[in-house]
Amino acid sequence: MIRTGTSKDITAVQEIAHISWNDTYQDIIPVNIQQSFLDKSYSVPMMEMRLKKTILLLAEHEGEPIGFANFTKLDDDGDAELIALYLKPEHQRHGYGKKLLDSGLTYLLDGSNLFVYVESENKKGRSFYESNGFEFVEEFEELFEGHPLQTAKYVYNLKAPAL
């Protein structure tokens, strides 16, 4: 089941973010950099802001939150960004990511493009986006919490017919 997140879900989202980040980035991003990012990006005030200003969707399995997706709303150009899509590792590759993505797309029907930025070495993430209609745009280096990272930018054409 996919549903809209509420303030009651903040703790679950924080837990899912920590578990999936540690699993995904354990050999890519140093633990202290991960922790610094997670502490800031998933703090209670930041989560309350996300709930007010963005689209936050939760995936549940047997009534328990197991994943979430976070989308910006459409900007003036009709573009949006998929800020996060994370699932607990044991629930990956069971269709929940696709359901979260598809549910988020229903909020963006009048849009033009959906962008997502993926750490270049995140092979699972890149494969997921590529197999779900996102097209690779470019790769660039950026500083992430002071740590150099290679980032891949992808775009999904919201005007194109669904796969």
N, C-alpha and C positions, 0 to 999 in steps of 0.2 A: 504494500500500500504506500502511496505517495501522498503527502499532505503538506500544507503550509506550516512553517515553523512558528512557534509562539515563544514568549518569554519563559515559559515553563520548560522549553527545550534547550536553553542555554547550556546547562551542565552536560547534557548528552552531546551537543555539537562540540563542545570543548573536548570531551573525551574522544569522540570519533576523530577530530582533527589531530589530537596528540598521537593516538594509536596509528592512524594511517600515515601521518608524517614520519613517525619513527620507522615504520615498516618500509615506506617508499624511499626515504632519503638517507637511510642509515649509512650507506657507503658513498653518498654523494655530497651531503651537507653536514658539516660538523655538528654534533649534538648541541653544543652551546649556542650555535647560530640558530638552529631549529627552535630551541627553547626560547630564545630571545624573541624571535618572530611570533611564535605561538602565544607567548605571554602578552604581547602587544595586540596582535590581530584578533585574538579570541578572548580578550578581557571582557568582563561584564559590560562596561560602558560601550566598548566597540561592538559587542554583540547586540546591545539594545539599539545602537545606531543602525546596524545592518538590518534588524527587524523592521525599523521605521522606513529606511531609504532604499532597500533592495528587496529582491525576491529570494526568500530562503525556503527551500523545500526539504522535507525529511522523508527518507525511506524507512519503512518499518518492516520487520519480520517477526511474526507472532507477537505483535504489540510492542516490540522493543525497537527503538531507533538504532539503525545499523549504518546509516549513511546520510549525507546531505549534499545539496547543491546550492550555490549562491550565485545569483545573476544580478547584474546592475539592471536598472530600468533603461528603456530606450532613451538615448540622448536626442538632441535636435536634428542630428544627421540620420537618425534611425538605427544607430549602432548601439550594441550592448556588449558587455563582457561577462563571460563565465568566470567568476572570481575563484570559485572552488567547487570541486566535485570529489568527495572523499567517501570511501566505504571502508568499514572494518575489513581487514584482509580475508577473513573467513567467509565473507559475503561477496567478495569480488568474483567476477566471471559467472554470475548467476542472473544477469539481466537487470539488476537494480540500477546500475549506472545509466543504462539506456533509458530506463523508465524515468529516472530523475532528469536526464537531458530532454527527453520528449515532453515531460510535464513542464519544464522551464520554457521550452519553445512555444508552448501555448500562450504564454504571457507576452510573447514578442512577435505576434503574427503580423503586425503592421511595420515591422522593422526591415532593415536592409542587411546588416551583417552582425554576426555574433563572433567576437574575438575571444581567444583563450591563449594564455601564455603558459608554457610547460617547460620545466627544467629539461635541457637537452638530453641528459642521461636517463630521464624517467621514461624508459622504454615502454612500460605498461601503459602509462598515460598517453604517450604519443600514439601507440598502436590503437588505443581506444578511440581517440579523436579521429585518426585517419580512417578507421573502419566505420565511423559514424558520420561521414560526409564533410569533415573539416579538411581544408586544403592548407598545406604548408605555405607560409608567406616568406619568412626569413628567420635567420638565427643571428643572435647578437649577444655580446657580453654585457653584463650589468653587475653592479655591486648590490648584493643582497645582504643587508645587515652588516655591511663592510666586507663581505666575502665575495670574491669574483665567481660568477656563475655564467654558464652559457644557457641562453633561453631561446626556445623555439616559439615563434608566433604562428598561430593558425587562425583561419577565418572560416566561418560557415555562412553561406549565402542564404539568408532568411527568405529570399524571394524565389529561390529555386524549388522545384517540386521535391517533395520528400522522397527519400530512398525507398 
